[in-house]
């Protein structure tokens, strides 16, 4: 992802229980990539010390590497 020349999240990009904020813009040539958006919870899926490492996206959109899981809950869910 480093060669994309844009902001992204990797397993080493954040500390546990972080609140992350990004610009609300993705490069047009990257719109087909996986990204996290406001309200998503991101979780590291691989790597050392990755168990339980999570962060909240408080604003914006950001591309994510394949080392990240995105937990997204729709606002209109009824339980």
Buried (B, 14 or more C-beta within 10 A) or exposed (E): BEEEEBBBBBBEBBEEEBEBEBEEEBEEEBEEBEBBBEBBBBBBBEEEEEEEBBBBBEEBBBBBBEBBBBEEEEEEEEE
